Amino acid sequence: MYKLIFILLLIYFSSVLSSRIKEVFSFKKIYFSPINVTTLKNDTKHEPTNVIPMSLERWKNKLFLVTPRYRLDVPVTLSYINITNMESYKNNTPILIPYPNQKMHEISEHNFTSIVKVRADVCDRLWILDNGKINNKQESIPVIHVYDLKTDLHLRTFDLGNLSITNSDITNIELDVTSSTCEDAYAYIPDSETYRLLVYSWKANNSYTITHNFFHFDPLCGDINLGEIHYQSQKGIYGIALSPTARDGFRTIYFHSVASTMGFAVNSRIIRSGNYDINQNVYDFKVMGNRGTNKQATSSSFDMETGVLFYGLLLKNVLGCWNSYSGEEYTELTQGVISLDNSIDMYPSDVRVDRTGNLWVLSNSFQIYNKKDYDQNLINVKIYMTPVRQVIKGSICDEM
């Protein structure tokens, strides 16, 4: 009995103690600039745009923000903020600089259509996932663009058309690569609508798909209640994060579906083999456990140093965390909560641990934006950033 009380108290205090993540940016309106301007000053004329950032990525002094073309009037779908001196933005609204330039965002055959996620790898390449949809209509074939971040030069574009089907929902990408395997990189792309995992090999420059029952949704977890927005979701696999590389060169892939509270795992050897057999390899996929009631999750990210898996909890504006190095099972009792703010109109859209050990979170009011034009007199987007060790200190996700 005393042990149970102690555990419950530990969970409560870990939730309080772990609420240390710092807000670094907030946006009422989003501004883009075709010129190299970093802050919006009184003498600078820019028009706010009806867009909403959905994803972020940090590489050195650039903080990338993704603004998919959910509407017809989105002028730029990938941009960045120069964060060399973040204090300079105090009392100023950051404006977003189109990447790699303004011209790539003009709608044409070889330019960006609608970017949904970007990830920077350890080889200083930016992988750009473009799902080809404008205003929810498929205007072009989904592709992966890859850029050299040191030169901003285009390296490769790979067509995902042979894998995608009409009702696919491709909005996330995770990279499997180390500094010694730059030419043998893999990209994992979940399709939450068709319950498949798309796998792309940089070396072979080809792709294939994998299916599994664990990629599906849980019918008991499809009720999504976000304040004034309430809907039923059948979204499958979306969140995906990778452990460090083991001695054999492979990793553990942690994944989950949106309409589910379960966590799963599989060794990357199975995914990368290229000859996966749904009947032969079915037991290579492992059930990790349950996060608990109303803990449906979105994006996830893994911190290689502390072993902590972070994930955005959809129904509240909070993050969940679990320490994979602690030896504890993946259960509700071994997971912590990191509070962002008390707004019921916002939720954590993207979570990212950068290469310097900082935890970044993008929180927005997409559910309102998706139904109508949001109120640009209110804060609709917040970005948080704090070192991982500071965020988890004293919590159940801290190193034991």
Salt bridges, closest charged atoms under 4 A:
GLU23 OE1 - LYS382 NZ 3.66
GLU57 OE1 - ARG352 NE 3.19
ASP121 OD2 - ARG125 NE 2.78
ASP124 OD2 - LYS150 NZ 3.53
ASP124 OD1 - ARG355 NH1 3.35
ASP169 OD2 - LYS235 NZ 2.72
GLU174 OE1 - ARG352 NH1 3.40
ASP176 OD1 - ARG251 NE 2.71
ASP176 OD2 - ARG272 NH1 3.46
ASP191 OD2 - ARG196 NH2 3.20
GLU193 OE1 - LYS235 NZ 2.79
ASP223 OD1 - HIS230 NE2 2.55
GLU228 OE2 - LYS372 NZ 3.53
GLU305 OE2 - ARG389 NH2 2.88
ASP341 OD2 - LYS382 NZ 3.05
ASP350 OD1 - LYS117 NZ 3.33
ASP350 OD1 - ARG119 NH2 3.19
ASP354 OD2 - ARG58 NH1 2.79
ASP373 OD1 - ARG71 NH1 2.65
GLU399 OE1 - ARG389 NH1 2.46
